[in-house]
Amino acid sequence: MTLARRRFDTLIIGAGGGGLRAALQLAQADARVAVVSKVFPTRSHTVAAQGGVNAALANVLPDNWHWHMFDTVKGSDYLGDQDAIEYMCRAAPRVVYELEHFGVPFSRLESGRIYQRAFGGQSRDFGGEQAVRTCAAADRTGHAILHSLYQQNIRARTHFFDEYFAIDLVKDDEGYFLGALAVDIASGEPLLIEAKTTILATGGAGQLFRTNTNALINTGDGMAMALRAGIPLQDMEFFQFHPTGIAGKGMLITEGARGEGGYLVNADGERFMERYAPNARDLASRDVVSRAIATEVREGRGVGPNRDHVLLKLDHLGADIVRKRLPGIRDMALTFLHIDPAETPIPVYPTAHYTMGGIPTDRHGQVVVPVAQGAEEPVPGLYAVGECACVSVHGANRLGGNSLLDILVFGRAAANHVIAQLGEQRYHRQMPERAAEPALARLARWERPGQGESVGALRDELARVMEDHCGVFRNEDVLREGLDKVRTLRERLQRAGIDDHSRVFNTARMEALELENLMDIAVATVTSALARTESRGAHSRIDYPERDDQRWLRHSLYNGADGSMDYKPVRMKPLTVETFPPKPRTY
Ligand SMILES: Cc1cc2nc3c(=O)[nH]c(=O)nc-3n(C[C@H](O)[C@H](O)[C@H](O)COP(=O)(O)OP(=O)(O)OC[C@H]3O[C@@H](n4cnc5c(N)ncnc54)[C@H](O)[C@@H]3O)c2cc1C
């Protein structure tokens, strides 16, 4: 059987905000661009983003990009690369105004300007009073952005392969990336998409954990594809736990709820954040608030029959504010808890939310690998943007509102870099005859009649192991045991099958491929967490409670081939301003 093939200038895998922002820039520059997505584009997970996107517009209070940069560096616990952070914060107002012109229906202030709300970790004047920096379309900002970007792409004639699952990247013997093998989920037919450049924009891996805020599709596929192609993953030990997931269920209650004036209380009715973060209180950085909630519960001050959560109070805000500024949160509380948050506090507990680590890139979105003594080199033909990438602007802890910004700024930057590359590369490189064979073999493995353990049961087990062994607080013994368990699960998956009944649906095969990806990402995450013997940002080691800049102010790199770790320096030098040197981090 001959393999179906299509050719484009650029292949983008992923139709979330990162992929669509890049696609739009390319299509508007007349590049032939294909976007592959395993779900219909507007179902990509960007659609779920609630609270907003950061930009120092100063619409409510004085602000500027340099303060935004300081907050981001401090929020990252000094692990973020300061050149990329400066680039992102400077570009922020421009990308937000672009969105406004693309048709994003931002909420408005009385003055008619874009509405902005306070979010965690934001300050004025380099660590002073709270700033108000997050531009919002009520609490449905991601929905508004994704739909506008999709419509603009349709207008610009971007070519979409909807409900196609990308299996693996394809490269030649010189290591030049030439596209990817995908499969049409409806028919099961493989398709080789050849491209002069490929951009990974496949989002995060929240499905690693049982309780999480992510969609079922967030299985770290692009990161696992990169690993299989020989590219290490950076800073995988840093997984963000959002402080306010609905307790026991995981769905997100945006930080915007605290930005609007909501606050947390324990079983004694105490505003406990005053003890943990005397200045910023409920709007301290996410890692700080998550640890505070977990500590309150561990020390017996949790709420409920099992004392296993705390409460988020919004009832003092008044029904008007809750309905106008937080309509999605109100809907969610009514649907899943049968309570109106304008009257009754919401039970919350930290929930797995965001993958800070990922595929290492520079600020042009080029995937980079270490070569010698701290130097690195771009991987020819390959880019990564958005949550699957690690550029690294979030370092050890992402600030709320900075991820939508990241996908827009670096989606655009990567596309601009690709446009320049395309100008120099008129022809497609020769695709070696057998280049797609490993990817075809991966697909074929799940066509065999099913026998052995169920894929679904293994996925559940993995999510539980990750929750128990790689959560908010970690230590050597728990991580070591966790690593043994995830490795064993990965081996068990080799012998698993999809049963005869579910085999008739290609979705069952896709779930098996996704689980293979999740297994690789789980091993990367736990291995990296075990290796980092300090506490920094979201990585909190009970056995190493202090940050150790002497030994650990460096990025980790996990190698998929042999499970080993390498390290590389943090880029401390910004583009035009002075470095923010590491300091003790208090809020
Ligand atoms: C509930 C929630 C609320 C949030 N709120 C905010 C907020 O208010 N502000 C903020 O800054 N950030 C927020 N975030 C984070 C932010 O929304 C995400 O980090 C960001 O949208 C990720 O965008 P992305 O383009 O990288 O990936 P995604 O939007 O996740 O898109 C990934 C794309 O890749 C495709 N894909 C994946 N694997 C494959 C494959 N194998 N084959 C084909 N296609 C594939 C998917 O189909 C999808 O199109 C929130 C996150 C969540 C979960």
The ligand as an ORCA input file, in Angstrom:
! r2SCAN-3c Opt
* xyz 0 1
  C      -8.764     25.413     33.120
  C      -7.599     26.234     32.690
  C      -7.633     27.615     32.813
  C      -6.543     28.382     32.406
  N      -6.606     29.740     32.522
  C      -5.554     30.481     32.098
  C      -5.603     31.911     32.170
  O      -6.601     32.506     32.586
  N      -4.517     32.613     31.752
  C      -3.389     32.004     31.269
  O      -2.435     32.696     30.907
  N      -3.327     30.649     31.173
  C      -4.377     29.886     31.563
  N      -4.313     28.522     31.459
  C      -3.175     27.906     30.768
  C      -3.313     28.076     29.257
  O      -4.662     28.047     28.893
  C      -2.597     26.979     28.484
  O      -1.302     26.812     28.974
  C      -2.517     27.332     27.012
  O      -3.785     27.669     26.515
  C      -1.916     26.199     26.202
  O      -2.015     26.519     24.835
  P      -1.267     25.643     23.747
  O      -1.528     26.291     22.431
  O       0.141     25.433     24.136
  O      -1.974     24.209     23.824
  P      -3.494     23.727     23.785
  O      -4.464     24.829     23.753
  O      -3.613     22.703     24.865
  O      -3.604     23.010     22.383
  C      -2.920     21.807     22.087
  C      -3.265     21.398     20.665
  O      -2.453     20.302     20.297
  C      -3.237     19.321     19.662
  N      -2.571     18.020     19.832
  C      -2.005     17.519     20.945
  N      -1.479     16.312     20.685
  C      -1.718     16.071     19.394
  C      -1.431     14.979     18.525
  N      -0.771     13.887     18.937
  N      -1.848     15.045     17.242
  C      -2.536     16.122     16.789
  N      -2.832     17.183     17.558
  C      -2.417     17.145     18.839
  C      -4.595     19.437     20.330
  O      -5.599     18.889     19.505
  C      -4.710     20.949     20.462
  O      -5.171     21.492     19.242
  C      -5.387     27.749     31.871
  C      -5.353     26.361     31.762
  C      -6.433     25.612     32.172
  C      -6.327     24.120     32.071
*
